[in-house]
Amino acid sequence: QVQVVESGGGLVQPGGSLRLSCAASITRFSIYTMGWYRQAPGKQRELVAAVTSSGTANYADSVKGRFTIARDNVKKTVYLQMNSLKPEDSADYYCNARYPTIGGQSYWGQGTQVTVSS
């Protein structure tokens, strides 16, 4: 059974940093597109960052220059380094693993909460 488990969330002051981790027990992890999404109360879930099997990364405009996504295919883990955090970054952050074909299998983690507040 596939498991996707996030960790690393917490409370941080504005301007601070956090690193989220997502471990996925997926066979052939390296070919999956891995993404981080977030959902704030009363808002829709949105893509924060994603990285393809080739290492190509893309980011939401709101986090460009502040967040970095990286993957370690040996450890089957994807990371989200978040710097210069703002209160508006507060949300539940979810990891997603998606097989890169139309209608490909998609797996979600349970989420980890990030709160940016003084």
C-alpha positions, 0 to 999 in steps of 0.5 A, a space after each residue: 500500500 502506498 504511503 505519502 507522509 509529510 513532516 516538518 510543519 510548525 509555527 514560525 515567525 515572519 521572515 523565518 524558514 521551514 523545511 517540509 519533507 515528504 516520504 513516499 513508499 512508491 515503487 518507481 518513485 523516480 518517474 513520478 511528478 512530486 508536488 506540494 500544495 497548500 490549502 488555507 481556511 476557506 480557500 481552495 487547494 493550490 499548487 505551490 511547487 512541483 518537480 518532474 522526474 527530470 528535475 524540472 521545477 515550477 513554482 506558484 508566482 507567490 513563492 518564487 524566489 522564496 521556496 525551493 523544491 528538491 527530490 531525492 530519488 534514493 530516499 524517495 523523498 521530496 523537500 520544500 525549503 521555505 524561506 522568508 515566510 509570510 503570514 499569508 503562507 500559513 496553510 495546511 501543506 500537502 504532498 502529492 505524487 502523480 504518475 506522469 500520464 493523463 489520468 495517471 495514479 495520484 497519491 496524497 499525504 495527510 498534510 502538515 500545518 504551517 503557521 507563520 505568526 509573530 
